[in-house]
């Protein structure tokens, strides 16, 4: 399955995880990224998303996000 995720999705893990909705969204994104890593899903993006990633210093390589990290849970 091909998935297009907007830039706000990639930034969700950096938002306040004390808010339940944001924590659930971050968990869902984590699951999506695991599916992409396993190869069952593929990320697609537009030229605008690629341009936005330059602003946020995120480097997107084919089918991977090289800077994606799981948030630290305290």
Buried (B, 14 or more C-beta within 10 A) or exposed (E): EEEEBEBEBBEBBEBEBEEEEBBEBBBEBBEBBEBBEEEEBEBEBEEEBEEBBEEEEBEBEEEEBEEBEEBEEE
